[in-house]
Amino acid sequence: MTSFTATAGVKGISLGVGVDPTRASTGHLEIDLKDLVEDLSTALKKQRSGFAIFIDEMQDLDDELLGSLIAAQHHANQEQLPFFVVGAGLPNLPGRLADIRSYAERAFDYRIIGKLTPEAARDAFTQPAKSVGQHYSPEALDLMVEASGMYPYFIQEFGSAMWESALKSPFTRDDAEAAVTLGREKLDAGFFIARWQRATKAERRFLHAMAQDGEGPSSTGDVASKMGKKPTALGPARATLIDKGLIYSPEYGHVAFTVPGMAGFIARQELLD
């Protein structure tokens, strides 16, 4: 890379930055990325600008790329350069970053984004509907909020299902029950099954045992007991499930699903089986 150009339509803002073509070309990703970030950020700093990379599902990056990004961010922090990695991911992301680079906890600030408050969840259902003249009955809204677990993506899915299935407003409890059924079918066919299919048969037995505790977390000792095994025998399955992003360890000796509703999905799978 020998130049960087950015253009924005607001008031004709433009920015051009040149970098040394002899750098960032060693063929070693970590070194090249660090050099590129240093050259680009140094030039941008002189123009009172910065450089950011936004990454979703950051835990799924391969080890080399993830390690290189962490190293580049750490170097930028030390040199006070305006470079920022902004990542989003599952609850296992902090642990994965620390596994790749032990100093990762010093390179990043962490923000936990959990489920919405009951009030915010209700607003997420009612405000979009209200904006087009549609309304929920109190009973319908209560059911939708409860079924969603106040998890933003589920609110989106169930709200969409209500829009597809309801015939008129205000939406009734019967409409909500139909929407929840339709929404769960869609989640089962995409969101959950995509995760389920990543697990081997042995790993699925581990997940089945966890699901008996509901949303958890589950004690690894209890999981082993339910499976009729010693805790030490579950180490490989536990490790691979964490690597695959299906579970994480919220505290020592415990595991939990990385996404809400997984226990319910597994219970529904058992009924189908």
C-alpha positions in Angstrom: 0.0 0.0 0.0 1.5 3.3 -1.1 -1.3 5.7 -0.5 -4.6 6.2 1.3 -7.4 8.4 0.2 -10.7 9.1 1.9 -13.5 11.3 0.6 -16.7 12.4 2.4 -19.7 14.1 0.8 -20.3 16.4 3.7 -18.9 19.9 2.8 -16.6 18.2 0.3 -14.2 16.9 3.0 -11.3 14.9 1.5 -8.1 13.4 2.9 -5.0 12.1 1.2 -2.2 10.3 3.0 1.0 8.7 1.5 3.0 6.0 3.2 6.5 4.7 2.7 6.2 1.9 0.0 9.3 0.1 1.4 7.5 -0.7 4.7 4.6 -3.0 5.3 5.9 -5.5 2.7 7.9 -8.1 4.7 5.2 -10.8 4.1 4.8 -11.2 7.9 1.3 -10.1 8.7 1.9 -8.8 12.3 4.9 -6.7 11.3 3.3 -5.4 8.1 0.1 -4.5 9.8 2.0 -2.7 12.6 4.0 -0.7 10.1 1.0 0.2 8.1 -1.0 1.3 11.1 2.0 3.3 12.4 2.6 5.1 9.1 -1.0 5.8 8.4 -1.9 6.9 11.9 1.1 9.1 12.2 0.2 10.9 9.0 -3.5 11.2 10.1 -2.5 12.5 13.5 -0.8 15.4 11.9 -4.2 16.2 10.3 -6.1 15.7 13.5 -7.8 12.6 12.2 -7.7 8.9 13.1 -8.1 5.4 11.7 -10.5 2.8 13.0 -11.3 -0.8 12.0 -14.8 -2.1 13.0 -15.2 -5.9 13.3 -18.3 -7.9 14.0 -18.1 -11.5 15.3 -14.5 -10.8 16.2 -14.1 -14.1 18.0 -14.3 -15.9 14.6 -11.1 -14.3 13.2 -8.2 -16.7 12.7 -5.4 -16.6 15.2 -2.9 -14.9 13.0 -5.1 -12.0 12.0 -6.5 -11.6 15.5 -3.0 -11.6 17.0 -1.8 -9.1 14.5 -4.7 -6.7 15.2 -4.1 -7.0 19.0 -0.4 -6.3 18.5 -1.2 -3.3 16.2 -3.6 -1.8 18.8 -1.1 -2.4 21.6 1.6 -0.6 19.7 -0.7 2.3 18.8 -1.6 2.7 22.5 2.0 2.8 23.5 2.9 5.4 20.8 -0.4 7.3 21.4 -1.4 6.9 17.8 -5.0 7.5 16.7 -5.7 3.9 15.7 -8.6 2.0 17.1 -9.9 -1.6 16.8 -13.6 -1.6 17.7 -14.9 -5.2 17.9 -18.1 -6.9 18.8 -18.6 -10.5 19.6 -19.9 -13.3 21.8 -19.2 -13.5 25.6 -16.2 -15.7 24.9 -14.4 -12.9 23.1 -12.4 -11.5 26.0 -11.1 -14.9 26.8 -10.2 -15.6 23.2 -8.3 -12.3 23.0 -6.3 -13.1 26.2 -5.5 -16.6 24.8 -4.0 -15.1 21.6 -2.1 -12.3 23.4 -1.7 -12.2 27.2 -1.6 -8.4 27.2 -4.9 -8.0 25.3 -6.7 -6.9 28.4 -4.4 -3.9 28.6 -5.0 -3.0 24.9 -8.8 -2.8 25.0 -11.7 -1.5 27.1 -14.5 -3.9 27.4 -18.2 -3.1 27.4 -20.8 -5.8 28.2 -24.0 -5.5 26.1 -26.6 -7.6 27.6 -30.4 -7.9 27.2 -32.6 -4.8 27.3 -34.5 -3.6 30.3 -38.2 -4.6 30.3 -39.1 -1.0 29.5 -36.7 -0.8 26.6 -37.9 -4.1 25.3 -41.5 -2.9 25.3 -40.5 0.2 23.5 -38.7 -1.8 20.9 -41.9 -3.6 20.1 -44.4 -0.8 20.4 -42.6 2.3 19.0 -42.0 0.9 15.4 -45.6 -0.3 15.4 -46.9 3.0 16.7 -45.0 4.9 14.0 -47.3 3.3 11.4 -50.5 3.5 13.4 -50.5 -0.1 14.8 -50.7 -1.1 18.5 -50.3 -4.1 20.9 -52.8 -5.2 23.4 -51.2 -5.4 26.9 -51.5 -9.2 26.9 -49.9 -9.5 23.5 -47.0 -7.2 24.5 -46.4 -9.0 27.8 -46.1 -12.3 25.9 -43.8 -10.9 23.2 -41.5 -9.4 25.8 -41.3 -12.6 27.8 -40.8 -14.8 24.7 -38.0 -12.6 23.4 -36.1 -12.7 26.7 -35.4 -9.0 26.0 -32.6 -10.1 23.6 -32.4 -7.5 20.8 -32.2 -9.9 17.9 -35.1 -12.0 19.2 -37.2 -8.8 19.5 -36.4 -8.1 15.9 -37.4 -11.6 14.8 -40.6 -11.8 16.8 -41.6 -8.3 15.8 -41.1 -9.2 12.2 -43.2 -12.4 12.7 -46.0 -10.3 14.2 -46.0 -8.1 11.2 -46.2 -11.1 8.9 -48.9 -13.0 10.7 -51.3 -10.5 12.4 -54.4 -9.5 10.4 -55.3 -6.3 12.2 -54.5 -4.0 15.1 -54.5 -3.9 18.0 -52.5 -7.2 18.1 -54.1 -9.7 20.5 -52.6 -12.4 22.6 -53.6 -15.0 19.9 -51.6 -12.9 17.4 -48.6 -12.9 19.8 -48.8 -16.6 20.2 -48.8 -17.1 16.5 -45.9 -14.6 16.1 -43.8 -16.3 18.7 -44.4 -19.7 17.1 -43.4 -18.3 13.7 -40.4 -16.4 15.1 -39.1 -19.5 16.9 -39.4 -21.6 13.8 -37.3 -19.0 11.9 -34.7 -18.9 14.7 -34.6 -22.7 14.9 -34.1 -22.9 11.2 -31.3 -20.4 11.0 -29.9 -18.8 14.2 -29.8 -21.9 16.4 -29.3 -24.7 13.8 -26.2 -23.0 12.4 -24.7 -23.3 15.9 -26.0 -26.8 16.5 -24.5 -28.2 13.3 -21.1 -27.0 14.3 -21.1 -29.5 17.2 -20.0 -33.1 16.9 -22.1 -35.9 18.4 -20.0 -36.0 21.6 -20.2 -32.2 21.9 -24.0 -32.3 21.5 -24.2 -34.7 24.4 -22.3 -32.1 26.4 -24.8 -29.4 25.3 -27.8 -31.7 26.1 -26.5 -32.0 29.6 -26.1 -28.3 30.0 -29.5 -27.6 28.6 -31.1 -29.5 31.5 -30.1 -26.5 33.7 -32.0 -24.1 31.4 -30.1 -20.9 30.5 -27.4 -21.8 33.1 -24.6 -21.4 33.9 -23.9 -25.0 34.6 -21.3 -26.6 36.8 -18.9 -28.7 34.8 -19.1 -31.2 37.6 -22.8 -31.4 37.3 -22.5 -31.8 33.5 -20.1 -34.7 34.0 -22.4 -36.3 36.5 -25.4 -36.1 34.1 -23.2 -37.7 31.4 -21.9 -40.4 33.7 -18.3 -39.3 33.2 -15.5 -37.8 35.2 -15.0 -34.1 34.9 -11.5 -34.5 33.5 -12.9 -36.6 30.6 -15.0 -33.7 29.4 -12.0 -31.4 28.9 -11.6 -31.9 25.1 -15.3 -31.4 24.4 -15.5 -28.4 26.6 -12.4 -26.8 24.9 -13.7 -27.4 21.4 -17.1 -26.0 22.3 -15.5 -22.9 23.6 -13.3 -22.6 20.5 -16.4 -22.9 18.3 -18.1 -20.1 20.2 -21.0 -22.3 21.5 -20.2 -22.0 25.2 -18.0 -19.9 27.4 -16.8 -20.0 31.0 -18.3 -17.1 33.0 -16.5 -18.3 36.1 -14.1 -21.1 37.2 -15.8 -24.5 37.0 -18.8 -23.3 35.2 -20.0 -23.1 31.5 -22.8 -21.2 29.8 -24.3 -20.9 26.4 -23.0 -17.9 24.4 -26.5 -17.1 23.1 -29.8 -17.0 25.0 -32.5 -19.5 24.1 -30.0 -22.3 23.2 -31.3 -24.5 26.0 -34.9 -24.1 24.8 -33.8 -25.0 21.2 -32.0 -28.1 22.4 -35.1 -29.1 24.3 -37.2 -28.7 21.2 -34.6 -30.8 19.3 -35.1 -33.6 21.8 -38.8 -33.6 21.2 -38.2 -33.8 17.5 -35.8 -36.7 18.0 
